[in-house]
């Protein structure tokens, strides 16, 4: 491939990478905003026992719990999808930089950096254990579920 084609392909891959990063950030922001509103509303409702009483509030709590679980699962899986797409674009950029001679050789501009892009684990369980947007969304979902049921537990 010519240098011009490689530069064009690299630019396209970088714009796709940026798109998926921004999309993942947008998903994180709106999903966690919704979960935090539900979390706050649950805590406020638990303070006012007439909203969720132990005898009358069980069906509402179950409904809220199902909705929070579904929203959390959907948002984590959507973020994971965009994460996998980011990894694919990172791998492509690393390959293009290798072909262009920008990575992986001694005199390159980016020695040893871009050839490692996209090589980290993409397993969901591993990503949930690391500090990440995925882990934060899952943790806020768990906290929101706890807030719905906290007065029955304690």
N, C-alpha and C positions, 0 to 999 in steps of 0.2 A: 504494500500500500504506500501511497505517496505521503509525504509529510503533511500536506494540506488536508488530505482525507483523514489522517490520524488526528490532527488538531481539531477538525470538525467533529469527529466521533467522540473525542475527549470532551469537547464543549457540550455536546448533547448528553453525554453520560453525567457530567457535572450538573447540568440543569435538571436532569431527572433526579439525581441524588438530592439536590436542594429541594425540589418539589416534594419528595417523600419525607424529608426531614421536617419541612414546614407543615405538611399534612399531619404527620404524627404529633407535632406540637399542638396543632389546632384541636385534634381529637383529645389530647390530654387535657387541654384547658377547658373545653366545654364539658367533657364528661366529669371531670373532677369538680367543676362548678356545680353541676347538677347534684352530684353525690354529697358535696358539702352543704348544699341547701337542704337536702333530705336529712343529713346528719344533724344540722342545727334545728330543723323543725322537729325532729324526733326528740332531741334533748329538751326543747321548749315544751313539747307536748307531755313529756314525762314529768316535767316540773308542775304542770297543771294537770292533776290527776283526772279531771273531768273529761279530757280529750281521749286519753287511752286509759281506761280503767281495766283492772285485772280481769274482771268478769266480762266486760263488753268489748274490749279492744282486741281480742285474739284474731278475729277474721281480718280486721284492718291491718294488724301487724303482719299477718301471713301474706296479705296482698302486697304490702310495702316491701317485705323481705323478698318476695318473688321478683318484684320489679327491680329492686336494687341488685339482686343476684344476676338477673338477665342483663341489666345495663352494664354491670361490671364485666361480665363475661364477654359481651359484645365489644366493649371498648378495649379490653385487653387483647382480644383476638384481632381487632382492627389495627391496633398499634403494632401487633406482632407481624401482621401482613405487610405493613409499610416498612417495618424493620427488615424483613426478609428481602424486600425489594431494594432497600438501601444497600444491603450486603452484596446483592447481585451487581449493582452499579459500582460499588467500591471495587469488587473483583475485576470488573471490566476496565475501570480506570487504571488499576494496577497493571493489568496486561498491556494496555495501550502505552502507559508510561515505560514499561519494560521494552516494548518494541521501539519506542521513540528514543530509548537510551537515557531516559530521565530517572530511572530507578534500578536498583539492584547491581549496579557496577560501581567500581571504586571512584571514578571521576564523575559520577552522576550528580545531578542537582539534589535529588532526594534519595540518598543511599539508604537502602534497607527499610524505608518507611512505607512506601506505597505498595510494595510487593506483599506486605503483611495485611493490607486492607481486606476485610471480608473473611479473614481466616478464623476469627474468634467463634466461639460456640453460638449457634443459633437455636439451641434447644430451649423451649419455653421455660422449663423448670430452672435451668441455669440462669436465664434472664430475669426470672422472678426473684432469685436470691441475691442478685447484684443491685446496687443502687441504680435505679433507672425509672423512667416514666411508667413502664409496665408494672414494676414493683410498687410504685407509689399509687397507681390506680387500684391495684389489687388490695393494698393496705387500706386505702380510704374506703373501698367497698366493704371490707371486713369491719372496719370501725363503724361504718354506717349501719351495718347489720347489728352490731353490738349495741349501738345507741337505740335502735328500735326496741330491743328486748331488755335493756339494762335494768329497768325497774322491776322486772320479774325475776332477774338473777340475784339482785342485791336487795 
